[in-house]
Amino acid sequence: MNAPEQPLQIAGHGFDMLGILSLPASGTPVQRTGVVIVVGGTQYRVGSHRQFVRLARHLATAGYPVLRFDLPGMGDSPGEPVPFEDTAPHIAAAIGAMQLAAHVDRTVLWGLCDGASASLLYVQATQDPRVTGLALLNPWVRSEAGLARAQVKHYYRQRLLESGFWRKLLHGGVGWRALHGLWKNLRTMRQTTAQSLTFQERMAQGWRAFPGPILLLLSERDLTAQEFAEHANSHAGWAGWAQKATLTRHTLPRADHTCSAPQSQQAVQALVRDWLGSTAHPQPRS
């Protein structure tokens, strides 16, 4: 059954945005919780491989209204692009427009990459009671030190265990360049670890303080996902992050950053739908 969709104008203080609202089909029980997809990076509301379109329509068939929208300067929204760290007013306006149009009183923020980061930054900055859940896919926490740490652990360690690497090294192949890269990353880790990581610290504060359920999805074959885990495991602000009582965590086998393979997209859709049904106030409206 196809989910009906309608355009939605989202007005804020000094900006206007366009969104698409996917709604449950006639006869489908409508849940009291809606979902706002927070788009990250230089993307618009469709998403890579039409990922956001498919997710929105899938969740709508399960009874959840879903809004995906263009931030200023992207897609069909006018204005200058906005850094993900500064999108709180835009997310707030999107939540308000979605709740008014879909007649829901609870909102889950769903985000990929810096859309996931923006969602954590939003709850840290606003403590918005309308947001009752967070679904985060491969959150972005990149810094020079974090990238170097992830590369050393997940790339160079594996390369050093490969016999082909040592054969190339002995025969003057690419092995020397790999060793140079390893040394450069080790030096970066040592020089930049003590630097302030402002937005990452704010994300950690949002993670710790958010009282509602969190769904964390990490792609197995994604450096950004590996960076997130490395960062959270090595910074005091994230202490105990993986033991958070309201956390549901899944690793997506063989998935890349944007879950480009159909089976990865379908896995994300099913996990989000099931998590919503079990934790995010599944009662339909009477």
C-alpha positions in Angstrom: 0.0 0.0 0.0 1.5 3.4 -1.1 1.8 6.2 1.5 0.2 9.5 0.4 2.5 12.4 0.3 2.1 16.2 0.4 4.4 19.2 0.2 4.9 21.2 3.4 6.0 24.8 3.7 8.1 25.3 6.8 8.5 28.9 7.9 11.1 30.0 10.4 12.7 33.3 11.6 14.5 34.5 8.5 14.2 31.3 6.5 11.7 29.2 4.5 12.1 25.5 3.8 10.3 22.9 1.7 9.5 19.5 3.0 7.6 16.4 1.9 5.3 14.8 4.4 4.6 11.0 4.0 1.3 10.0 5.7 -0.3 6.6 6.5 -2.7 5.5 3.9 -6.4 5.6 4.6 -7.5 2.8 6.9 -4.0 2.5 8.5 -4.0 3.3 12.2 -2.0 6.5 12.7 0.5 6.6 15.5 0.9 9.5 17.9 4.6 9.7 17.1 5.9 11.3 13.9 9.4 11.1 12.5 11.5 14.0 11.2 14.4 13.0 9.0 17.3 15.4 9.6 19.3 15.6 6.4 23.0 16.0 6.7 25.9 17.1 4.4 25.3 18.5 1.0 22.2 16.5 0.4 18.5 17.2 0.0 15.4 15.5 1.1 15.7 12.4 -1.2 19.0 11.2 0.2 21.7 9.0 -1.4 20.1 6.1 -3.4 16.7 7.6 -2.5 17.3 6.3 1.0 15.2 9.0 2.8 12.3 8.5 0.4 12.2 4.8 0.9 12.5 5.1 4.7 9.8 7.7 4.9 7.3 5.7 2.8 8.2 2.4 4.7 7.5 4.0 8.1 4.3 5.7 6.9 2.9 2.3 5.9 3.4 1.3 9.5 1.4 4.3 10.7 4.1 6.9 11.3 3.9 10.3 9.6 7.4 11.2 8.3 8.8 14.6 7.3 11.9 14.9 5.2 12.9 18.5 4.4 15.5 20.6 2.6 17.7 22.9 4.8 18.3 26.4 3.4 20.4 26.4 0.3 19.7 22.8 -0.5 17.1 21.2 -2.8 14.0 23.5 -3.1 14.8 25.6 0.0 16.1 29.1 -0.7 18.9 30.8 1.2 22.5 30.1 2.1 23.6 26.7 3.3 23.7 26.2 7.0 26.4 24.2 8.9 25.0 21.2 10.7 26.1 22.7 14.0 23.7 25.6 13.5 20.6 23.9 12.4 18.7 23.9 15.7 16.2 26.6 14.6 15.5 24.7 11.4 14.9 21.4 13.1 12.6 23.1 15.6 10.6 24.6 12.8 10.4 21.3 11.0 9.1 19.6 14.2 6.4 22.2 14.6 5.3 22.0 11.0 5.2 18.2 11.0 3.2 18.0 14.3 0.7 20.5 13.2 0.1 19.0 9.7 0.1 15.4 10.9 -1.7 15.9 14.2 0.9 14.1 16.3 2.3 15.2 19.7 5.6 13.2 19.8 8.6 13.4 17.5 11.5 11.1 16.8 14.5 12.6 15.0 16.2 10.4 12.5 19.6 11.3 11.1 22.5 10.0 9.1 26.1 11.2 9.5 26.1 14.9 10.4 22.3 14.7 10.4 22.6 12.4 13.4 25.1 14.7 14.9 22.8 17.7 14.4 20.0 15.7 16.1 22.1 15.2 19.2 23.2 18.9 19.1 19.6 19.9 18.9 18.5 18.0 22.0 21.6 19.3 23.9 20.8 22.9 23.0 17.0 22.9 23.4 15.9 20.0 25.7 12.8 20.1 23.4 10.1 18.0 25.2 8.5 17.3 21.8 11.4 15.0 20.9 10.8 11.6 22.5 13.4 9.5 20.6 16.5 9.6 18.5 17.5 7.3 15.7 21.1 7.8 14.7 22.9 6.2 11.7 26.7 6.6 11.6 27.0 9.8 13.6 29.8 12.2 12.5 32.4 13.1 15.1 35.4 13.7 12.7 38.5 15.4 13.9 42.1 15.0 12.7 43.0 13.0 15.7 39.8 10.8 15.5 40.4 10.1 11.9 44.0 9.2 12.5 43.0 6.9 15.4 40.4 5.1 13.3 42.7 4.6 10.3 45.5 3.2 12.5 43.2 0.7 14.2 40.9 -0.3 11.3 43.2 0.0 8.2 46.9 0.0 9.1 46.6 -2.8 11.7 45.0 -5.0 9.0 47.5 -4.1 6.4 50.4 -5.0 8.7 49.0 -8.5 9.0 48.8 -9.1 5.3 51.6 -11.0 3.7 51.0 -9.1 0.4 51.9 -5.8 2.2 55.3 -7.2 3.3 56.0 -8.5 -0.2 55.4 -5.1 -1.7 57.6 -3.5 1.0 60.5 -5.8 0.3 60.2 -5.3 -3.5 59.9 -1.5 -3.3 56.1 -1.3 -3.9 53.5 0.7 -2.1 54.4 -0.7 1.3 56.8 2.2 2.1 54.0 4.7 1.3 51.7 2.8 3.7 54.3 3.0 6.4 54.7 6.7 5.9 51.0 7.1 6.2 51.0 5.1 9.4 53.7 7.3 10.9 51.8 10.5 9.8 48.6 9.2 11.5 50.5 8.3 14.7 52.0 11.7 14.8 48.6 13.4 14.3 47.1 11.4 17.1 49.9 12.5 19.5 49.7 16.2 18.5 46.0 16.8 18.4 44.4 14.6 21.1 44.4 17.4 23.7 42.6 19.9 21.4 39.1 21.0 22.2 36.4 19.2 20.3 33.6 21.6 20.7 30.8 20.0 18.8 31.7 16.5 19.8 31.6 17.5 23.4 28.1 19.0 22.9 27.0 15.8 21.2 28.2 13.9 24.3 26.2 16.2 26.6 23.1 15.6 24.5 23.7 11.8 24.6 24.1 11.8 28.4 21.1 14.1 29.1 18.6 12.8 26.6 16.0 10.8 28.6 14.2 9.1 25.8 15.1 6.0 23.8 18.1 6.1 21.3 18.5 3.8 18.4 22.2 3.7 17.2 23.0 2.0 13.9 26.6 1.6 12.8 27.6 0.3 9.4 30.2 -2.4 9.5 32.2 -1.1 6.5 32.1 2.6 7.3 35.0 4.6 8.6 32.7 7.3 10.0 30.9 4.6 12.2 34.3 3.3 13.4 35.4 6.8 14.2 32.3 7.4 16.3 32.9 4.2 18.4 36.6 5.1 18.7 35.8 8.6 19.8 33.2 7.6 22.3 35.4 5.0 23.8 38.4 7.3 24.2 36.8 10.6 25.5 35.7 11.1 29.1 32.6 13.0 28.1 31.2 9.8 26.5 32.1 7.6 29.5 29.5 4.7 29.8 27.9 5.7 26.5 27.4 2.1 25.4 25.7 1.2 28.7 23.1 3.9 28.5 19.9 2.3 29.7 17.7 3.7 26.9 20.1 2.7 24.1 19.4 0.1 21.4 22.5 -0.6 19.3 22.9 -2.6 16.1 25.8 -3.2 13.7 24.7 -3.4 10.0 26.7 -6.3 8.5 28.6 -5.4 5.3 26.9 -2.0 5.1 28.6 1.1 3.9 28.1 4.7 5.1 24.9 5.4 3.2 23.7 1.8 3.2 23.7 1.8 -0.6 23.0 -1.9 -1.0 19.2 -2.8 -1.0 19.6 -5.3 1.8 21.3 -2.7 4.0 18.5 -0.1 3.3 15.9 -2.8 4.1 17.7 -3.7 7.3 17.6 0.0 8.4 14.0 0.3 7.6 13.0 -2.8 9.5 15.2 -1.9 12.6 13.7 1.6 12.8 10.2 0.3 12.4 10.6 -2.4 15.0 12.3 0.0 17.4 9.5 2.6 17.0 7.0 -0.1 17.7 8.7 -1.3 20.9 9.9 2.0 22.4 8.5 5.1 20.9 5.0 5.3 22.1 3.3 3.0 19.6 -0.3 3.6 20.6 -2.4 4.7 17.6 -4.7 7.7 17.9 -8.3 6.9 18.7 
